């Protein structure tokens, strides 16, 4: 009798503990960004990677083994959305610390005519250390990449010589198998990036 | 002896539970605190003001990356009387052209910008110029905006008044 009470007690304690743990982990693993049941597969997307040193080489938009890749469509003449997003990512990296070294950033220009390799490298490099700048002047090649991410962008030249650019301002987090595991819309701030990246980094540990 | 063991056991369980709880709650606490911090305090409207006054608060400009030709400044504007922001300018030693812009989202989710010729300011209501919304856009930057510097932005209002705002260059919103 004593034994069975003990067993019951232990069982109850265990159950309570498990429930607590579970509720705890669901709470802190709540994503700010969009997590699809069927993640977008971008494992077959290649875009030319520009470096200051050598001619562009195809870059597969997939994170390195055991890492994450944040991909963003933007342009350097962008004063608001692009620097805000990159600054939020930088702030999140600083808060995450050493673990953030497993996250790199890919910046795809939607304005390849004005964005030169050097401009892009200096622009993105002024925010983060581990980055890839992707640029193609081939409209179709860029379109294929945008389609894979369900992103869009337009460039309009007005009669007075101004260039108006619109673009999807979502930051896509890609894992090492080429799946988009999280999509952070503009406005989630450094808090949003920190929250989601911490969860994702824990998951791939 | 057996009893004592059980006591020890339950203490251990409680301890583990407490740790689970604490780690859990401290996590959620820190996030609430941070989100609270972003909530702006309301500015009390001065209804009995004899003359219309315009208050500009929390102004800042984001550092511009090297080689970038554009920059943005943000601030909160409150006018005691109905008015509108109709222009912004900076010295040509900073940027060759300055406009008030709004970032907008199209039906397909893509975001762009458009010039705002007149931004309405309702009496006593704080109008926020913030990332992803309204901003003062500086184009054809003469040199990069660097942390530690200040940019003088002249705001022009529909009522005819102007105001010069000293805007610090920062990496993040203040």
HADDOCK unambig.tbl for C-alpha pairs under 7 A between the chains (distance, minus, plus):
assign (segid A and resid 17 and name CA) (segid B and resid 17 and name CA) 6.73 0.50 0.50
assign (segid A and resid 21 and name CA) (segid B and resid 20 and name CA) 6.91 0.50 0.50
assign (segid A and resid 24 and name CA) (segid B and resid 24 and name CA) 5.74 0.50 0.50
assign (segid A and resid 76 and name CA) (segid B and resid 68 and name CA) 6.28 0.50 0.50
assign (segid A and resid 77 and name CA) (segid B and resid 68 and name CA) 6.53 0.50 0.50
assign (segid A and resid 77 and name CA) (segid B and resid 69 and name CA) 6.26 0.50 0.50
assign (segid A and resid 77 and name CA) (segid B and resid 70 and name CA) 5.85 0.50 0.50
assign (segid A and resid 78 and name CA) (segid B and resid 70 and name CA) 6.91 0.50 0.50
assign (segid A and resid 79 and name CA) (segid B and resid 70 and name CA) 5.50 0.50 0.50
assign (segid A and resid 79 and name CA) (segid B and resid 71 and name CA) 4.90 0.50 0.50
assign (segid A and resid 79 and name CA) (segid B and resid 72 and name CA) 5.46 0.50 0.50
assign (segid A and resid 80 and name CA) (segid B and resid 72 and name CA) 6.27 0.50 0.50
assign (segid A and resid 80 and name CA) (segid B and resid 131 and name CA) 5.94 0.50 0.50
assign (segid A and resid 80 and name CA) (segid B and resid 132 and name CA) 6.51 0.50 0.50
assign (segid A and resid 81 and name CA) (segid B and resid 131 and name CA) 6.89 0.50 0.50
assign (segid A and resid 81 and name CA) (segid B and resid 132 and name CA) 6.10 0.50 0.50
assign (segid A and resid 84 and name CA) (segid B and resid 131 and name CA) 6.74 0.50 0.50
assign (segid A and resid 119 and name CA) (segid B and resid 67 and name CA) 6.24 0.50 0.50
assign (segid A and resid 122 and name CA) (segid B and resid 66 and name CA) 5.99 0.50 0.50
assign (segid A and resid 122 and name CA) (segid B and resid 67 and name CA) 6.90 0.50 0.50
assign (segid A and resid 123 and name CA) (segid B and resid 65 and name CA) 5.31 0.50 0.50
assign (segid A and resid 123 and name CA) (segid B and resid 66 and name CA) 6.06 0.50 0.50
assign (segid A and resid 123 and name CA) (segid B and resid 67 and name CA) 6.93 0.50 0.50
assign (segid A and resid 123 and name CA) (segid B and resid 68 and name CA) 6.80 0.50 0.50
assign (segid A and resid 126 and name CA) (segid B and resid 65 and name CA) 5.73 0.50 0.50
assign (segid A and resid 126 and name CA) (segid B and resid 66 and name CA) 6.89 0.50 0.50
assign (segid A and resid 152 and name CA) (segid B and resid 110 and name CA) 6.19 0.50 0.50
assign (segid A and resid 153 and name CA) (segid B and resid 110 and name CA) 6.55 0.50 0.50
assign (segid A and resid 165 and name CA) (segid B and resid 112 and name CA) 6.07 0.50 0.50
assign (segid A and resid 166 and name CA) (segid B and resid 110 and name CA) 5.96 0.50 0.50
assign (segid A and resid 166 and name CA) (segid B and resid 111 and name CA) 5.11 0.50 0.50
assign (segid A and resid 166 and name CA) (segid B and resid 112 and name CA) 4.12 0.50 0.50
assign (segid A and resid 167 and name CA) (segid B and resid 110 and name CA) 4.61 0.50 0.50
assign (segid A and resid 167 and name CA) (segid B and resid 111 and name CA) 5.22 0.50 0.50
assign (segid A and resid 167 and name CA) (segid B and resid 112 and name CA) 6.55 0.50 0.50
assign (segid A and resid 168 and name CA) (segid B and resid 109 and name CA) 6.18 0.50 0.50
assign (segid A and resid 168 and name CA) (segid B and resid 110 and name CA) 3.98 0.50 0.50
assign (segid A and resid 168 and name CA) (segid B and resid 111 and name CA) 5.81 0.50 0.50
assign (segid A and resid 169 and name CA) (segid B and resid 110 and name CA) 6.62 0.50 0.50
assign (segid A and resid 169 and name CA) (segid B and resid 111 and name CA) 6.46 0.50 0.50
